[in-house]
Amino acid sequence: MFNQGHALIIGVGDNRYEVRLRAPITAVDAQAVADVLRDQRYAG
């Protein structure tokens, strides 16, 4: 079993081509990925 690890999650906060993909949305997406990686049901 994998007991310990690290992940670097990068969310791009500025998208010059698509305004709707700017910081607030990417921050929420990055947090969602982090939550899944911490959840024992998915990544445990």
Secondary structure, DSSP 8 states (H G I E B T S, - for coil): ---------------SS-GGGSHHHHHHHHHHHHHHHH-HHHH-
